[in-house]
């Protein structure tokens, strides 16, 4: 009982501190950021991780903390280009959500993964991450490992990548 209370208090403190952080850029920046990410992803052989949400969203703030914790930061930076897509108050970048099959009516944060050519590999269908405050950080680790590229741009000529 005491352990559950301590965890709840810690998550509340993290969420409160996180909500003052500015993560999501102006909604108008999403398409420019995505175009730049598509260019970089093809040359760097990385996947694109689209994070739909808003600074007002406590679960979005917690997801960002989990993505950048000590366990996940290197995994994220090595394999993905992270694009924060600001959905405003569900009135911005709705066309991107439709394009990448992200059902915003299920809540945010909502994620999509694109390959290095921009092909959709995964879109959150059932609000899997919309309750981040109640999820373990290892859920994010598992997700990143599952969706990281299977190769690091290694040439077939190289034997040890």
Buried (B, 14 or more C-beta within 10 A) or exposed (E): EEEEEEEEEEBEEBBEEBBEEEBBBEBEBBEEBBEEBBEEBEEBBBBBBBBBBBBEBBBBBBBBBBBBEEEBEEBBEEBBBBBBBBBEEBEBBBEBBEBBEBBBEBBBBBBBBBBBEBEBEBBBEEBBBBEBBEBEBEBBBEBBEEBBBEEEEEEEEEEEE
